Amino acid sequence: MIPLSEASSRLSLALEHLKAELGKIRTGRANPQILEGVMVDAYGSKVPVNQVGTVSVVDASLMTVNVWDKSLNGEVIKALEAADLGFGVSSEGDLVRVTFPPLSEERRVEYVKLMKDRLEETRIAVRVVRKDVLDWVDAQDFSEDEKKGKEKEFQSSVDKVNGEIEEIGKKKEQELMTV
């Protein structure tokens, strides 16, 4: 059970998580968020690539990683290749180049399906929060009118979040399908 006071923050977290997950899905353009999950073996532990170098977008199909400790260039390249995210990796002196080939129609459709899965996961998270809040409202010592009022008030928040999820999905699908 979740009290009403916590519910809005949980809904916001669900939206933030969705945006972060969708940011990792390639749209045919270089985007530093794509590299967020790439972990590099550095100094005896795994660290995100953006903690061993500066990630920069050069143009729509090229990013560079300027590794601060040049002895880690090989590890960064190895981590980027192991991530298997559909981009090419090469080294140019002290700079690691990440090239993004154009997406095929088939790959775009796969990414749209993946995006729709992420949207559905977020909708499920919102439904779970809604159920927990309704359980909390039922467990409280409110009159029937107060319960209905709180349920209706919270449902408007849920509807607003679901509308945002739909908008985010439409924008991302448009990005993915634009050649």
FIKOLZA-1660 file (N, C-alpha, C; in steps of 0.1 Angstrom, whole numbers, plus 5000, padded with zeros to 4 digits):
% residues 179
   i   px   py   pz ch aa at
   1 5008 4988 5000  A  M  N
   1 5000 5000 5000  A  M CA
   1 5009 5013 5000  A  M  C
   2 5005 5022 4992  A  I  N
   2 5012 5034 4991  A  I CA
   2 5003 5046 4995  A  I  C
   3 5007 5054 5004  A  P  N
   3 4999 5066 5007  A  P CA
   3 4999 5076 4995  A  P  C
   4 4989 5084 4995  A  L  N
   4 4988 5094 4984  A  L CA
   4 5000 5103 4983  A  L  C
   5 5006 5106 4994  A  S  N
   5 5017 5115 4994  A  S CA
   5 5029 5110 4986  A  S  C
   6 5031 5096 4986  A  E  N
   6 5042 5090 4979  A  E CA
   6 5039 5087 4964  A  E  C
   7 5026 5087 4961  A  A  N
   7 5022 5082 4948  A  A CA
   7 5027 5090 4936  A  A  C
   8 5026 5103 4938  A  S  N
   8 5030 5112 4927  A  S CA
   8 5045 5111 4924  A  S  C
   9 5053 5109 4934  A  S  N
   9 5068 5107 4932  A  S CA
   9 5070 5094 4925  A  S  C
  10 5063 5084 4929  A  R  N
  10 5064 5071 4922  A  R CA
  10 5060 5071 4907  A  R  C
  11 5050 5079 4904  A  L  N
  11 5046 5081 4890  A  L CA
  11 5056 5088 4883  A  L  C
  12 5062 5099 4889  A  S  N
  12 5073 5106 4883  A  S CA
  12 5085 5098 4880  A  S  C
  13 5088 5089 4890  A  L  N
  13 5100 5080 4888  A  L CA
  13 5097 5071 4876  A  L  C
  14 5085 5066 4875  A  A  N
  14 5082 5057 4863  A  A CA
  14 5084 5064 4850  A  A  C
  15 5080 5077 4849  A  L  N
  15 5082 5084 4837  A  L CA
  15 5097 5087 4834  A  L  C
  16 5104 5091 4845  A  E  N
  16 5119 5093 4843  A  E CA
  16 5126 5080 4838  A  E  C
  17 5122 5069 4844  A  H  N
  17 5128 5056 4840  A  H CA
  17 5125 5053 4825  A  H  C
  18 5112 5056 4821  A  L  N
  18 5109 5054 4807  A  L CA
  18 5117 5062 4798  A  L  C
  19 5119 5075 4801  A  K  N
  19 5126 5084 4793  A  K CA
  19 5141 5079 4792  A  K  C
  20 5146 5075 4803  A  A  N
  20 5160 5070 4803  A  A CA
  20 5161 5057 4794  A  A  C
  21 5152 5048 4796  A  E  N
  21 5152 5036 4788  A  E CA
  21 5151 5039 4773  A  E  C
  22 5142 5048 4769  A  L  N
  22 5140 5051 4755  A  L CA
  22 5151 5059 4749  A  L  C
  23 5159 5066 4758  A  G  N
  23 5171 5073 4753  A  G CA
  23 5181 5064 4749  A  G  C
  24 5181 5051 4754  A  K  N
  24 5191 5041 4750  A  K CA
  24 5188 5034 4737  A  K  C
  25 5176 5036 4732  A  I  N
  25 5172 5030 4719  A  I CA
  25 5177 5039 4708  A  I  C
  26 5184 5033 4699  A  R  N
  26 5190 5041 4688  A  R CA
  26 5179 5046 4679  A  R  C
  27 5181 5059 4674  A  T  N
  27 5172 5065 4664  A  T CA
  27 5179 5068 4651  A  T  C
  28 5191 5063 4649  A  G  N
  28 5198 5066 4637  A  G CA
  28 5207 5078 4638  A  G  C
  29 5207 5084 4650  A  R  N
  29 5215 5096 4653  A  R CA
  29 5224 5092 4665  A  R  C
  30 5236 5098 4665  A  A  N
  30 5244 5096 4677  A  A CA
  30 5238 5103 4689  A  A  C
  31 5238 5096 4700  A  N  N
  31 5232 5101 4712  A  N CA
  31 5240 5095 4724  A  N  C
  32 5246 5103 4732  A  P  N
  32 5254 5099 4743  A  P CA
  32 5247 5089 4753  A  P  C
  33 5234 5090 4754  A  Q  N
  33 5226 5082 4763  A  Q CA
  33 5228 5067 4759  A  Q  C
  34 5230 5064 4746  A  I  N
  34 5232 5050 4742  A  I CA
  34 5243 5043 4749  A  I  C
  35 5253 5051 4753  A  L  N
  35 5265 5045 4759  A  L CA
  35 5264 5044 4774  A  L  C
  36 5253 5048 4780  A  E  N
  36 5252 5049 4795  A  E CA
  36 5253 5035 4801  A  E  C
  37 5249 5024 4794  A  G  N
  37 5250 5011 4800  A  G CA
  37 5263 5004 4798  A  G  C
  38 5272 5010 4790  A  V  N
  38 5285 5004 4787  A  V CA
  38 5294 5005 4798  A  V  C
  39 5299 4994 4803  A  M  N
  39 5308 4994 4815  A  M CA
  39 5322 4990 4810  A  M  C
  40 5332 4997 4815  A  V  N
  40 5346 4995 4811  A  V CA
  40 5354 4990 4823  A  V  C
  41 5363 4980 4821  A  D  N
  41 5371 4975 4831  A  D CA
  41 5382 4985 4833  A  D  C
  42 5382 4991 4844  A  A  N
  42 5392 5002 4847  A  A CA
  42 5396 5001 4862  A  A  C
  43 5409 5000 4864  A  Y  N
  43 5415 5000 4877  A  Y CA
  43 5409 4989 4887  A  Y  C
  44 5406 4978 4881  A  G  N
  44 5401 4967 4889  A  G CA
  44 5386 4966 4891  A  G  C
  45 5378 4975 4885  A  S  N
  45 5364 4975 4887  A  S CA
  45 5357 4979 4874  A  S  C
  46 5344 4977 4873  A  K  N
  46 5337 4982 4861  A  K CA
  46 5331 4995 4864  A  K  C
  47 5333 5004 4854  A  V  N
  47 5328 5018 4856  A  V CA
  47 5322 5022 4842  A  V  C
  48 5312 5031 4843  A  P  N
  48 5306 5036 4830  A  P CA
  48 5316 5043 4821  A  P  C
  49 5314 5042 4808  A  V  N
  49 5323 5047 4799  A  V CA
  49 5325 5062 4801  A  V  C
  50 5314 5069 4805  A  N  N
  50 5315 5084 4807  A  N CA
  50 5323 5088 4819  A  N  C
  51 5328 5078 4827  A  Q  N
  51 5336 5081 4838  A  Q CA
  51 5351 5078 4836  A  Q  C
  52 5354 5074 4824  A  V  N
  52 5368 5072 4820  A  V CA
  52 5372 5082 4808  A  V  C
  53 5362 5089 4803  A  G  N
  53 5365 5098 4792  A  G CA
  53 5353 5107 4789  A  G  C
  54 5356 5117 4780  A  T  N
  54 5346 5126 4776  A  T CA
  54 5339 5121 4763  A  T  C
  55 5326 5119 4764  A  V  N
  55 5318 5114 4753  A  V CA
  55 5312 5127 4746  A  V  C
  56 5315 5128 4733  A  S  N
  56 5311 5140 4725  A  S CA
  56 5304 5135 4712  A  S  C
  57 5294 5142 4708  A  V  N
  57 5287 5140 4696  A  V CA
  57 5293 5149 4685  A  V  C
  58 5299 5143 4675  A  V  N
  58 5305 5151 4664  A  V CA
  58 5295 5155 4654  A  V  C
  59 5287 5145 4649  A  D  N
  59 5276 5148 4640  A  D CA
  59 5266 5137 4642  A  D  C
  60 5256 5136 4633  A  A  N
  60 5245 5127 4635  A  A CA
  60 5249 5112 4635  A  A  C
  61 5261 5109 4629  A  S  N
  61 5265 5095 4628  A  S CA
  61 5278 5092 4635  A  S  C
  62 5283 5102 4642  A  L  N
  62 5296 5100 4648  A  L CA
  62 5297 5106 4663  A  L  C
  63 5302 5097 4672  A  M  N
  63 5305 5102 4685  A  M CA
  63 5320 5098 4688  A  M  C
  64 5326 5106 4697  A  T  N
  64 5340 5103 4701  A  T CA
  64 5340 5101 4716  A  T  C
  65 5350 5093 4720  A  V  N
  65 5353 5092 4735  A  V CA
  65 5367 5096 4736  A  V  C
  66 5370 5107 4743  A  N  N
  66 5383 5111 4746  A  N CA
  66 5387 5106 4759  A  N  C
  67 5394 5094 4759  A  V  N
  67 5398 5087 4772  A  V CA
  67 5408 5095 4779  A  V  C
  68 5406 5098 4792  A  W  N
  68 5415 5106 4800  A  W CA
  68 5428 5098 4802  A  W  C
  69 5427 5085 4806  A  D  N
  69 5439 5077 4808  A  D CA
  69 5441 5069 4795  A  D  C
  70 5451 5072 4787  A  K  N
  70 5453 5066 4774  A  K CA
  70 5456 5051 4775  A  K  C
  71 5460 5046 4787  A  S  N
  71 5462 5032 4789  A  S CA
  71 5449 5024 4789  A  S  C
  72 5438 5031 4790  A  L  N
  72 5424 5025 4790  A  L CA
  72 5418 5025 4776  A  L  C
  73 5425 5030 4766  A  N  N
  73 5419 5030 4752  A  N CA
  73 5414 5016 4748  A  N  C
  74 5423 5006 4750  A  G  N
  74 5420 4993 4746  A  G CA
  74 5408 4987 4753  A  G  C
  75 5407 4990 4766  A  E  N
  75 5395 4986 4774  A  E CA
  75 5382 4992 4770  A  E  C
  76 5383 5005 4766  A  V  N
  76 5371 5012 4762  A  V CA
  76 5366 5006 4749  A  V  C
  77 5376 5004 4740  A  I  N
  77 5372 4998 4727  A  I CA
  77 5366 4984 4729  A  I  C
  78 5372 4976 4738  A  K  N
  78 5367 4963 4740  A  K CA
  78 5353 4963 4746  A  K  C
  79 5350 4972 4755  A  A  N
  79 5337 4974 4762  A  A CA
  79 5327 4978 4751  A  A  C
  80 5330 4988 4743  A  L  N
  80 5321 4992 4733  A  L CA
  80 5317 4981 4723  A  L  C
  81 5327 4974 4719  A  E  N
  81 5325 4963 4709  A  E CA
  81 5316 4952 4716  A  E  C
  82 5319 4949 4729  A  A  N
  82 5312 4939 4736  A  A CA
  82 5297 4943 4738  A  A  C
  83 5294 4956 4739  A  A  N
  83 5281 4960 4741  A  A CA
  83 5272 4956 4729  A  A  C
  84 5277 4955 4717  A  D  N
  84 5270 4950 4706  A  D CA
  84 5257 4958 4704  A  D  C
  85 5259 4971 4703  A  L  N
  85 5247 4980 4701  A  L CA
  85 5245 4985 4687  A  L  C
  86 5252 4979 4678  A  G  N
  86 5250 4981 4664  A  G CA
  86 5258 4993 4658  A  G  C
  87 5269 4996 4664  A  F  N
  87 5277 5007 4659  A  F CA
  87 5292 5002 4657  A  F  C
  88 5299 5010 4649  A  G  N
  88 5313 5006 4647  A  G CA
  88 5322 5014 4656  A  G  C
  89 5333 5007 4660  A  V  N
  89 5343 5013 4670  A  V CA
  89 5357 5013 4663  A  V  C
  90 5364 5024 4664  A  S  N
  90 5377 5024 4659  A  S CA
  90 5385 5034 4668  A  S  C
  91 5398 5032 4667  A  S  N
  91 5407 5041 4675  A  S CA
  91 5415 5050 4666  A  S  C
  92 5416 5062 4669  A  E  N
  92 5424 5072 4661  A  E CA
  92 5433 5079 4671  A  E  C
  93 5444 5073 4673  A  G  N
  93 5454 5079 4683  A  G CA
  93 5448 5078 4697  A  G  C
  94 5446 5090 4703  A  D  N
  94 5441 5090 4717  A  D CA
  94 5426 5092 4717  A  D  C
  95 5419 5090 4706  A  L  N
  95 5405 5092 4705  A  L CA
  95 5398 5079 4700  A  L  C
  96 5387 5075 4706  A  V  N
  96 5379 5064 4702  A  V CA
  96 5367 5069 4695  A  V  C
  97 5366 5064 4682  A  R  N
  97 5355 5069 4674  A  R CA
  97 5343 5058 4674  A  R  C
  98 5331 5063 4675  A  V  N
  98 5319 5054 4675  A  V CA
  98 5311 5059 4664  A  V  C
  99 5310 5051 4653  A  T  N
  99 5302 5054 4641  A  T CA
  99 5289 5047 4641  A  T  C
 100 5278 5054 4637  A  F  N
 100 5265 5048 4637  A  F CA
 100 5261 5047 4622  A  F  C
 101 5260 5034 4618  A  P  N
 101 5255 5033 4604  A  P CA
 101 5240 5036 4603  A  P  C
 102 5235 5039 4591  A  P  N
 102 5221 5042 4590  A  P CA
 102 5213 5029 4594  A  P  C
 103 5201 5031 4600  A  L  N
 103 5193 5020 4604  A  L CA
 103 5185 5015 4592  A  L  C
 104 5184 5002 4591  A  S  N
 104 5176 4996 4580  A  S CA
 104 5161 4996 4585  A  S  C
 105 5152 4994 4575  A  E  N
 105 5138 4995 4579  A  E CA
 105 5134 4984 4589  A  E  C
 106 5140 4972 4587  A  E  N
 106 5138 4961 4596  A  E CA
 106 5143 4964 4610  A  E  C
 107 5154 4970 4611  A  R  N
 107 5159 4974 4624  A  R CA
 107 5151 4984 4631  A  R  C
 108 5146 4994 4623  A  R  N
 108 5137 5004 4628  A  R CA
 108 5124 4998 4634  A  R  C
 109 5119 4988 4627  A  V  N
 109 5107 4981 4632  A  V CA
 109 5110 4974 4645  A  V  C
 110 5121 4967 4646  A  E  N
 110 5125 4961 4658  A  E CA
 110 5126 4970 4670  A  E  C
 111 5132 4982 4667  A  Y  N
 111 5133 4992 4678  A  Y CA
 111 5120 4997 4682  A  Y  C
 112 5110 4999 4673  A  V  N
 112 5097 5003 4676  A  V CA
 112 5090 4993 4685  A  V  C
 113 5092 4980 4682  A  K  N
 113 5087 4969 4691  A  K CA
 113 5093 4970 4705  A  K  C
 114 5106 4972 4706  A  L  N
 114 5113 4973 4718  A  L CA
 114 5108 4985 4726  A  L  C
 115 5105 4996 4719  A  M  N
 115 5100 5009 4725  A  M CA
 115 5086 5006 4731  A  M  C
 116 5078 4999 4723  A  K  N
 116 5064 4996 4728  A  K CA
 116 5065 4987 4740  A  K  C
 117 5074 4978 4741  A  D  N
 117 5076 4970 4753  A  D CA
 117 5079 4978 4765  A  D  C
 118 5088 4988 4763  A  R  N
 118 5092 4997 4774  A  R CA
 118 5080 5005 4779  A  R  C
 119 5071 5010 4769  A  L  N
 119 5059 5017 4772  A  L CA
 119 5050 5009 4781  A  L  C
 120 5048 4996 4777  A  E  N
 120 5039 4987 4784  A  E CA
 120 5044 4984 4798  A  E  C
 121 5057 4983 4799  A  E  N
 121 5063 4981 4813  A  E CA
 121 5060 4993 4822  A  E  C
 122 5061 5005 4816  A  T  N
 122 5058 5017 4824  A  T CA
 122 5043 5018 4827  A  T  C
 123 5034 5014 4818  A  R  N
 123 5020 5014 4821  A  R CA
 123 5017 5004 4832  A  R  C
 124 5024 4992 4832  A  I  N
 124 5022 4982 4843  A  I CA
 124 5026 4988 4856  A  I  C
 125 5037 4995 4856  A  A  N
 125 5042 5002 4868  A  A CA
 125 5032 5012 4874  A  A  C
 126 5026 5019 4865  A  V  N
 126 5016 5029 4868  A  V CA
 126 5004 5022 4874  A  V  C
 127 5000 5011 4868  A  R  N
 127 4988 5003 4873  A  R CA
 127 4991 4998 4887  A  R  C
 128 5003 4993 4889  A  V  N
 128 5007 4988 4903  A  V CA
 128 5006 4999 4913  A  V  C
 129 5011 5011 4910  A  V  N
 129 5010 5022 4919  A  V CA
 129 4996 5026 4922  A  V  C
 130 4988 5026 4911  A  R  N
 130 4973 5029 4913  A  R CA
 130 4967 5019 4922  A  R  C
 131 4969 5006 4920  A  K  N
 131 4963 4996 4929  A  K CA
 131 4968 4997 4943  A  K  C
 132 4981 5000 4945  A  D  N
 132 4986 5002 4959  A  D CA
 132 4979 5014 4966  A  D  C
 133 4977 5025 4958  A  V  N
 133 4971 5037 4964  A  V CA
 133 4956 5034 4967  A  V  C
 134 4949 5027 4958  A  L  N
 134 4935 5024 4960  A  L CA
 134 4934 5015 4973  A  L  C
 135 4943 5005 4974  A  D  N
 135 4943 4997 4986  A  D CA
 135 4945 5005 4999  A  D  C
 136 4954 5015 4998  A  W  N
 136 4957 5024 5009  A  W CA
 136 4945 5032 5013  A  W  C
 137 4938 5037 5003  A  V  N
 137 4926 5045 5005  A  V CA
 137 4915 5037 5011  A  V  C
 138 4913 5024 5007  A  D  N
 138 4903 5015 5012  A  D CA
 138 4907 5012 5027  A  D  C
 139 4919 5011 5030  A  A  N
 139 4923 5007 5044  A  A CA
 139 4922 5019 5054  A  A  C
 140 4920 5031 5049  A  Q  N
 140 4919 5043 5058  A  Q CA
 140 4905 5044 5063  A  Q  C
 141 4904 5052 5073  A  D  N
 141 4891 5054 5080  A  D CA
 141 4884 5067 5074  A  D  C
 142 4882 5066 5060  A  F  N
 142 4875 5077 5053  A  F CA
 142 4861 5073 5051  A  F  C
 143 4852 5084 5050  A  S  N
 143 4838 5081 5046  A  S CA
 143 4838 5077 5032  A  S  C
 144 4827 5071 5027  A  E  N
 144 4826 5067 5013  A  E CA
 144 4828 5078 5004  A  E  C
 145 4823 5090 5007  A  D  N
 145 4824 5101 4998  A  D CA
 145 4839 5106 4997  A  D  C
 146 4846 5106 5009  A  E  N
 146 4860 5109 5009  A  E CA
 146 4868 5099 5001  A  E  C
 147 4865 5086 5002  A  K  N
 147 4872 5076 4994  A  K CA
 147 4870 5078 4979  A  K  C
 148 4858 5080 4975  A  K  N
 148 4855 5082 4961  A  K CA
 148 4862 5095 4956  A  K  C
 149 4862 5106 4964  A  G  N
 149 4869 5118 4960  A  G CA
 149 4884 5116 4959  A  G  C
 150 4890 5109 4968  A  K  N
 150 4905 5106 4967  A  K CA
 150 4908 5097 4955  A  K  C
 151 4899 5087 4953  A  E  N
 151 4902 5078 4942  A  E CA
 151 4900 5086 4928  A  E  C
 152 4890 5094 4928  A  K  N
 152 4888 5102 4915  A  K CA
 152 4900 5112 4913  A  K  C
 153 4904 5118 4924  A  E  N
 153 4915 5128 4923  A  E CA
 153 4928 5121 4918  A  E  C
 154 4931 5109 4924  A  F  N
 154 4943 5101 4920  A  F CA
 154 4941 5096 4906  A  F  C
 155 4929 5092 4902  A  Q  N
 155 4927 5087 4889  A  Q CA
 155 4931 5098 4878  A  Q  C
 156 4928 5110 4881  A  S  N
 156 4931 5121 4872  A  S CA
 156 4947 5122 4870  A  S  C
 157 4954 5119 4881  A  S  N
 157 4969 5119 4880  A  S CA
 157 4973 5108 4872  A  S  C
 158 4967 5096 4874  A  V  N
 158 4971 5084 4866  A  V CA
 158 4968 5087 4851  A  V  C
 159 4956 5093 4848  A  D  N
 159 4953 5096 4834  A  D CA
 159 4963 5105 4828  A  D  C
 160 4967 5115 4836  A  K  N
 160 4977 5125 4831  A  K CA
 160 4990 5118 4827  A  K  C
 161 4995 5109 4836  A  V  N
 161 5007 5102 4834  A  V CA
 161 5006 5092 4822  A  V  C
 162 4994 5086 4820  A  N  N
 162 4992 5077 4809  A  N CA
 162 4992 5085 4796  A  N  C
 163 4987 5097 4796  A  G  N
 163 4987 5106 4785  A  G CA
 163 5001 5110 4781  A  G  C
 164 5010 5112 4791  A  E  N
 164 5024 5116 4789  A  E CA
 164 5031 5103 4783  A  E  C
 165 5028 5092 4788  A  I  N
 165 5034 5079 4782  A  I CA
 165 5031 5078 4767  A  I  C
 166 5018 5081 4764  A  E  N
 166 5014 5080 4750  A  E CA
 166 5022 5090 4741  A  E  C
 167 5023 5102 4746  A  E  N
 167 5030 5113 4739  A  E CA
 167 5045 5109 4737  A  E  C
 168 5051 5105 4748  A  I  N
 168 5065 5101 4747  A  I CA
 168 5066 5090 4736  A  I  C
 169 5057 5080 4736  A  G  N
 169 5058 5069 4727  A  G CA
 169 5056 5074 4712  A  G  C
 170 5047 5083 4710  A  K  N
 170 5044 5088 4697  A  K CA
 170 5057 5095 4692  A  K  C
 171 5063 5103 4700  A  K  N
 171 5075 5111 4696  A  K CA
 171 5086 5101 4693  A  K  C
 172 5088 5091 4701  A  K  N
 172 5099 5082 4699  A  K CA
 172 5097 5074 4686  A  K  C
 173 5085 5069 4684  A  E  N
 173 5082 5062 4672  A  E CA
 173 5084 5070 4660  A  E  C
 174 5081 5083 4660  A  Q  N
 174 5083 5092 4649  A  Q CA
 174 5098 5093 4647  A  Q  C
 175 5106 5095 4657  A  E  N
 175 5120 5095 4656  A  E CA
 175 5126 5083 4650  A  E  C
 176 5121 5071 4654  A  L  N
 176 5126 5059 4649  A  L CA
 176 5123 5056 4635  A  L  C
 177 5111 5060 4631  A  M  N
 177 5107 5057 4617  A  M CA
 177 5111 5068 4607  A  M  C
 178 5117 5079 4612  A  T  N
 178 5121 5089 4602  A  T CA
 178 5135 5085 4597  A  T  C
 179 5136 5085 4584  A  V  N
 179 5149 5081 4577  A  V CA
 179 5157 5093 4575  A  V  C
% end
